[in-house]
Every structure is written in structure tokens, then in C-alpha cells.
Amino acid sequence: MAEQVRAEMVANVLKVLVAAGDPVAAGDAVVILESMKMEIPVLVEHAGTVVAIDVQEGDVVQEGDVMVEVADPVTAR
């Protein structure tokens, strides 16, 4: 089962920090959002492997939009 990392607010995607296939640990930042001149890191809750990136730098995300999908380490093999 993949974890979907979703936007918690309307914001601009300032930087995508991972690529498909990258391993991530719980608490790693995967995207940096920008809203009202503040940079907000978006963190994954569980370790795994990035299987999809659904945003690009410069995109505007809405609350609830899926930005990154991370497969748990067992199913990513």
C-alpha cells in the first residue's frame, strides 16, 4: 500500500527534493511548499521508496492534492 503525501494548504511547489526510486525515512522532507513568503517542508510519515511524483516545481497545489506517493519497503521490492 502506497502512502499518499498530500498538500495541507494552497501553496506553490518551491522545490521537489526526491525522485522516483529514492528511499525515504520517516520524517524526511520530500517537497518544499511556499505560501505567503514562508517555506514549508512536507514530510513523509513512514519509511519507504518514492514510487511517483505528481507535482513539478512551480505548480500550485490545492489542499488535499497528492504530491508524492511512497510505497512501504516490503511492497516496493
Secondary structure, DSSP 8 states (H G I E B T S, - for coil): -EEEEE-SSSEEEEEE---TT-EE-TT-EEEEEEETTEEEEEE-SS-EEEEEE---TT-EE-TT-EEEEEE-TTTT-
